[in-house]
Amino acid sequence: MPDVFHHGIYTAFILIGATLTLTVIIILIDGAFAMMAIPTMVSAILLSPKVVKVAKSYFARLKEERA
């Protein structure tokens, strides 16, 4: 079932890409890239406190091992 869905989407995008102008296609691609960047930025913001905590712990252990 998912295979049929993906083939349908793929075929639809081929038809859309063949009928639209290059400028519109580039705008759609840029929009898709922006939509993919949003979850990445949100997850980076949400995980940053944990990353800082783990980094401090790591560097503290590293400093102890060198001493």
VMD Tcl script that builds the backbone (N, CA, C; Angstrom):
set m [mol new atoms 201]
animate dup $m
set s [atomselect $m all]
$s set {name element resname resid chain x y z} {
  {N N MET 1 A 0.816 -1.211 0.000}
  {CA C MET 1 A 0.000 0.000 0.000}
  {C C MET 1 A 0.855 1.268 0.000}
  {N N PRO 2 A 1.864 1.400 0.891}
  {CA C PRO 2 A 2.677 2.624 0.861}
  {C C PRO 2 A 3.396 2.810 -0.470}
  {N N ASP 3 A 3.757 1.693 -1.117}
  {CA C ASP 3 A 4.437 1.798 -2.400}
  {C C ASP 3 A 3.560 2.490 -3.440}
  {N N VAL 4 A 2.286 2.152 -3.459}
  {CA C VAL 4 A 1.349 2.765 -4.400}
  {C C VAL 4 A 1.222 4.256 -4.103}
  {N N PHE 5 A 1.176 4.600 -2.839}
  {CA C PHE 5 A 1.083 6.004 -2.431}
  {C C PHE 5 A 2.299 6.788 -2.923}
  {N N HIS 6 A 3.501 6.236 -2.705}
  {CA C HIS 6 A 4.715 6.937 -3.119}
  {C C HIS 6 A 4.811 7.039 -4.640}
  {N N HIS 7 A 4.398 6.001 -5.342}
  {CA C HIS 7 A 4.410 6.062 -6.805}
  {C C HIS 7 A 3.427 7.119 -7.308}
  {N N GLY 8 A 2.295 7.234 -6.651}
  {CA C GLY 8 A 1.323 8.255 -7.036}
  {C C GLY 8 A 1.863 9.658 -6.831}
  {N N ILE 9 A 2.500 9.877 -5.693}
  {CA C ILE 9 A 3.092 11.192 -5.416}
  {C C ILE 9 A 4.206 11.492 -6.414}
  {N N TYR 10 A 5.044 10.499 -6.671}
  {CA C TYR 10 A 6.148 10.663 -7.617}
  {C C TYR 10 A 5.609 11.035 -8.997}
  {N N THR 11 A 4.589 10.319 -9.452}
  {CA C THR 11 A 3.984 10.599 -10.751}
  {C C THR 11 A 3.351 11.987 -10.772}
  {N N ALA 12 A 2.690 12.362 -9.694}
  {CA C ALA 12 A 2.078 13.693 -9.625}
  {C C ALA 12 A 3.135 14.787 -9.721}
  {N N PHE 13 A 4.254 14.605 -9.031}
  {CA C PHE 13 A 5.307 15.619 -9.088}
  {C C PHE 13 A 5.966 15.683 -10.463}
  {N N ILE 14 A 6.038 14.562 -11.162}
  {CA C ILE 14 A 6.552 14.594 -12.532}
  {C C ILE 14 A 5.625 15.428 -13.412}
  {N N LEU 15 A 4.327 15.203 -13.277}
  {CA C LEU 15 A 3.362 15.974 -14.068}
  {C C LEU 15 A 3.399 17.455 -13.701}
  {N N ILE 16 A 3.477 17.745 -12.414}
  {CA C ILE 16 A 3.547 19.143 -11.974}
  {C C ILE 16 A 4.825 19.796 -12.491}
  {N N GLY 17 A 5.944 19.095 -12.363}
  {CA C GLY 17 A 7.218 19.643 -12.813}
  {C C GLY 17 A 7.274 19.862 -14.311}
  {N N ALA 18 A 6.567 19.024 -15.068}
  {CA C ALA 18 A 6.572 19.156 -16.523}
  {C C ALA 18 A 5.697 20.306 -17.000}
  {N N THR 19 A 4.742 20.725 -16.184}
  {CA C THR 19 A 3.808 21.759 -16.637}
  {C C THR 19 A 4.099 23.151 -16.073}
  {N N LEU 20 A 4.848 23.239 -14.988}
  {CA C LEU 20 A 5.125 24.544 -14.389}
  {C C LEU 20 A 6.399 25.145 -14.962}
  {N N THR 21 A 6.564 26.440 -14.748}
  {CA C THR 21 A 7.791 27.096 -15.197}
  {C C THR 21 A 8.922 26.799 -14.217}
  {N N LEU 22 A 10.128 26.992 -14.676}
  {CA C LEU 22 A 11.296 26.713 -13.850}
  {C C LEU 22 A 11.314 27.592 -12.602}
  {N N THR 23 A 10.896 28.831 -12.727}
  {CA C THR 23 A 10.872 29.741 -11.579}
  {C C THR 23 A 9.944 29.222 -10.486}
  {N N VAL 24 A 8.775 28.756 -10.867}
  {CA C VAL 24 A 7.817 28.235 -9.888}
  {C C VAL 24 A 8.363 26.970 -9.237}
  {N N ILE 25 A 9.000 26.115 -10.019}
  {CA C ILE 25 A 9.571 24.879 -9.473}
  {C C ILE 25 A 10.661 25.200 -8.458}
  {N N ILE 26 A 11.512 26.162 -8.772}
  {CA C ILE 26 A 12.578 26.551 -7.842}
  {C C ILE 26 A 11.979 27.117 -6.559}
  {N N ILE 27 A 10.922 27.902 -6.668}
  {CA C ILE 27 A 10.253 28.437 -5.476}
  {C C ILE 27 A 9.682 27.301 -4.629}
  {N N LEU 28 A 9.067 26.302 -5.272}
  {CA C LEU 28 A 8.529 25.152 -4.538}
  {C C LEU 28 A 9.639 24.363 -3.842}
  {N N ILE 29 A 10.758 24.178 -4.525}
  {CA C ILE 29 A 11.889 23.460 -3.925}
  {C C ILE 29 A 12.431 24.239 -2.731}
  {N N ASP 30 A 12.581 25.545 -2.872}
  {CA C ASP 30 A 13.045 26.367 -1.751}
  {C C ASP 30 A 12.090 26.276 -0.569}
  {N N GLY 31 A 10.802 26.279 -0.852}
  {CA C GLY 31 A 9.807 26.138 0.211}
  {C C GLY 31 A 9.906 24.790 0.905}
  {N N ALA 32 A 10.144 23.732 0.125}
  {CA C ALA 32 A 10.287 22.396 0.714}
  {C C ALA 32 A 11.516 22.336 1.609}
  {N N PHE 33 A 12.614 22.936 1.169}
  {CA C PHE 33 A 13.821 22.969 2.004}
  {C C PHE 33 A 13.572 23.746 3.295}
  {N N ALA 34 A 12.839 24.842 3.201}
  {CA C ALA 34 A 12.524 25.623 4.402}
  {C C ALA 34 A 11.667 24.807 5.359}
  {N N MET 35 A 10.709 24.068 4.826}
  {CA C MET 35 A 9.846 23.247 5.682}
  {C C MET 35 A 10.637 22.129 6.358}
  {N N MET 36 A 11.685 21.635 5.705}
  {CA C MET 36 A 12.522 20.609 6.332}
  {C C MET 36 A 13.429 21.217 7.396}
  {N N ALA 37 A 13.788 22.481 7.230}
  {CA C ALA 37 A 14.681 23.125 8.189}
  {C C ALA 37 A 13.968 23.460 9.496}
  {N N ILE 38 A 12.681 23.704 9.438}
  {CA C ILE 38 A 11.937 24.098 10.641}
  {C C ILE 38 A 11.996 23.038 11.735}
  {N N PRO 39 A 11.703 21.752 11.462}
  {CA C PRO 39 A 11.810 20.758 12.540}
  {C C PRO 39 A 13.234 20.605 13.067}
  {N N THR 40 A 14.210 20.775 12.187}
  {CA C THR 40 A 15.602 20.678 12.615}
  {C C THR 40 A 15.943 21.798 13.592}
  {N N MET 41 A 15.517 23.014 13.286}
  {CA C MET 41 A 15.796 24.133 14.184}
  {C C MET 41 A 15.062 23.986 15.509}
  {N N VAL 42 A 13.817 23.540 15.455}
  {CA C VAL 42 A 13.041 23.349 16.688}
  {C C VAL 42 A 13.693 22.294 17.565}
  {N N SER 43 A 14.111 21.176 16.967}
  {CA C SER 43 A 14.743 20.123 17.768}
  {C C SER 43 A 16.077 20.590 18.333}
  {N N ALA 44 A 16.831 21.375 17.580}
  {CA C ALA 44 A 18.096 21.898 18.098}
  {C C ALA 44 A 17.860 22.823 19.287}
  {N N ILE 45 A 16.840 23.646 19.211}
  {CA C ILE 45 A 16.525 24.550 20.321}
  {C C ILE 45 A 16.058 23.767 21.538}
  {N N LEU 46 A 15.213 22.761 21.321}
  {CA C LEU 46 A 14.699 21.978 22.444}
  {C C LEU 46 A 15.774 21.109 23.091}
  {N N LEU 47 A 16.736 20.641 22.305}
  {CA C LEU 47 A 17.775 19.766 22.842}
  {C C LEU 47 A 18.991 20.519 23.374}
  {N N SER 48 A 19.090 21.816 23.122}
  {CA C SER 48 A 20.285 22.553 23.525}
  {C C SER 48 A 20.572 22.499 25.022}
  {N N PRO 49 A 19.588 22.564 25.925}
  {CA C PRO 49 A 19.928 22.441 27.350}
  {C C PRO 49 A 20.548 21.084 27.690}
  {N N LYS 50 A 20.056 20.036 27.073}
  {CA C LYS 50 A 20.619 18.708 27.321}
  {C C LYS 50 A 22.032 18.604 26.770}
  {N N VAL 51 A 22.262 19.191 25.609}
  {CA C VAL 51 A 23.595 19.160 25.007}
  {C C VAL 51 A 24.584 19.909 25.884}
  {N N VAL 52 A 24.195 21.058 26.401}
  {CA C VAL 52 A 25.072 21.830 27.284}
  {C C VAL 52 A 25.395 21.024 28.538}
  {N N LYS 53 A 24.407 20.373 29.114}
  {CA C LYS 53 A 24.604 19.571 30.324}
  {C C LYS 53 A 25.576 18.419 30.063}
  {N N VAL 54 A 25.364 17.699 28.977}
  {CA C VAL 54 A 26.234 16.569 28.649}
  {C C VAL 54 A 27.635 17.055 28.302}
  {N N ALA 55 A 27.749 18.177 27.610}
  {CA C ALA 55 A 29.064 18.710 27.251}
  {C C ALA 55 A 29.843 19.118 28.494}
  {N N LYS 56 A 29.176 19.770 29.445}
  {CA C LYS 56 A 29.859 20.149 30.688}
  {C C LYS 56 A 30.336 18.914 31.432}
  {N N SER 57 A 29.505 17.889 31.491}
  {CA C SER 57 A 29.880 16.643 32.153}
  {C C SER 57 A 31.075 16.002 31.452}
  {N N TYR 58 A 31.039 15.978 30.142}
  {CA C TYR 58 A 32.129 15.382 29.373}
  {C C TYR 58 A 33.442 16.121 29.603}
  {N N PHE 59 A 33.418 17.444 29.509}
  {CA C PHE 59 A 34.651 18.207 29.674}
  {C C PHE 59 A 35.166 18.144 31.107}
  {N N ALA 60 A 34.270 18.021 32.087}
  {CA C ALA 60 A 34.703 17.853 33.478}
  {C C ALA 60 A 35.419 16.516 33.641}
  {N N ARG 61 A 34.865 15.449 33.066}
  {CA C ARG 61 A 35.523 14.138 33.139}
  {C C ARG 61 A 36.846 14.155 32.394}
  {N N LEU 62 A 36.893 14.825 31.271}
  {CA C LEU 62 A 38.127 14.922 30.492}
  {C C LEU 62 A 39.200 15.652 31.282}
  {N N LYS 63 A 38.811 16.717 31.974}
  {CA C LYS 63 A 39.750 17.486 32.782}
  {C C LYS 63 A 40.270 16.643 33.945}
  {N N GLU 64 A 39.397 15.839 34.575}
  {CA C GLU 64 A 39.811 14.969 35.675}
  {C C GLU 64 A 40.786 13.899 35.197}
  {N N GLU 65 A 40.563 13.350 34.028}
  {CA C GLU 65 A 41.437 12.310 33.502}
  {C C GLU 65 A 42.815 12.854 33.180}
  {N N ARG 66 A 42.905 14.083 32.745}
  {CA C ARG 66 A 44.197 14.683 32.407}
  {C C ARG 66 A 44.970 15.093 33.651}
  {N N ALA 67 A 44.268 15.325 34.741}
  {CA C ALA 67 A 44.933 15.782 35.967}
  {C C ALA 67 A 45.559 14.632 36.726}
}
mol reanalyze $m
mol bondsrecalc $m
mol representation Tube
mol addrep $m
